[in-house]
Amino acid sequence: MNGATFFKWMESIIQRLEENCVIIMDNAPYHSVKCEKIPNKSTLKADIIKWLEDKGEVIDRPMVIAELLDMVNRIKPKYDKYAIDELVKTHNRTILRLPPYHCKLNPIELAWSSVKITLK
């Protein structure tokens, strides 16, 4: 499974889910594909500047990477979104993400545990 395959699958079934439903997801990598990559410490300075300028930020003086990343962190919440979350929002559904390492909170785990017991 990968992010693109999961996204296509979700697009194909989203209409079958009731409006205003809540979809519970764990933190599998294919559930957590971001809409866009947010610059970080390992991003090239020129790429950070381009990202900021693409977002409408004005860079009117020479800045070091730390200053640029401060700007990124200030506007990051507007752009730090999951692709799946944005998809389901457009269909009036909601994603509830489980906290990391808490798979026991996922209802599907109860079903899998009974299947596993049956297979033993």
N, C-alpha and C positions, 0 to 999 in steps of 0.2 A: 504494500500500500504506500502511496505517496500523496503529497498535498494536492496535486492536480487531479489525480484519480478520485480522491475523496470529495473534492469540490464538485466535480462533474456528477458524482453519485448523488450528492446532496441537492444539486440543481434538479436532478431527475425525480427526486422524491418529495421535495419541499411542498409541492401543491397537495400532496396526500395527507399532510399533517394539518391538524386543526389550527385555525387562527388563534393567536394569543397563547399557543402552547409553549412549554419550556422544554428545551432539548438539553439533556445533561451530557456533558462531555468531560472526559479525563484530559490529561495533558500530553497525549500522544503527539509526536511531532507533526503528523499529517493533519491533526485538528488545529494546530497552532501556527499555521503559515500566516505571516504578516502581509498586509496589503502592500507595504513598501518597506525597504530596508532603511532604518534610521541610522545616521552616522554615529560612530563611536570612536574610542581612542585609536583603534587600528585603521580607521578610514583615512585616506589621503587628504591632506589639507585642501587641495583643489576640489576634491569631491564634496567635502563638507561645505565649502563656499558655494559650489553649484547648487547643492541641495537647499541651502538657506535662501539663495537668490530665487530658486524655483518656487519657494514658499512665500516670496514677496518681502523677505528681509533685506534691508539695505546694509551693505558693508561699506562704510564710507572712510575707513582708515585701515592701515595694516593691523592685523590681529594674529596672535599666536593661537595654536590649536585649542588650548584650554579655554580661551575667551570664546572661540567659535563654538566649542561644545557647550559652554554655558548658554549661548543663544539657542542651540539645538535643544537642550534640556528644558528651556523655558517654553518652547512651542511644541515639544515632543508629544504631549498628551493629545493634541489635535490630530496627529498622524499615526500614532502607535496603535494600530487596529488590526484585528484578525480578519482575514478574507471571509471566512465562514460566518463570523458574527455579522459582517456587513451584508452578506447575502441573505441571511435569515431575517435581518431587520427590514429589508425591502419587501418581505412577505409577511410582515407582522407576526414574527415568531421571535423567541428569545433563547439565547444560549446561556446556560448556567455551567460554569467551569468548576470542576472539583479542585480542591487544593492539591498541590503536588504530594505524592506518596500517601494518598488517602483513598486507594482504590476500593476499600471496603464500604465507602459511602456511595459507590456506584451500584444502582439497583441491578444492573446486568450481572454483576458478580454473584448475586444470590442464585440467579438462574444457572450460571456456569458451574457454581459449586454443586448444585444438584445433578447436573449432567455429568460432572466428573465423578461423583459418587456412584452414579448408575453405571458408568463405564468400568469401574474397578472390579 
